[in-house]
């Protein structure tokens, strides 16, 4: 066999391998939409808690500042 025939046969084998791999990968793909939706819901709940906490800390800080300024006078 000459080199051209060897290269052609190796390309054909490589193409077949890639095609088979991609085909089997899509066949085994799992549906993760429920897990993603659960994560989004949990993230939204955590975000709400963080915003509430930040607002509470800011309000307490403002109130303590006002009390301290009144006590100075």
Buried (B, 14 or more C-beta within 10 A) or exposed (E): EEEEEEEEEEEEEEEEEEEEEEEEEEEEEEEEEEEEEEEEEEEEEEEEEEEEEEEEEEEEEEEEEEEEEEEEE
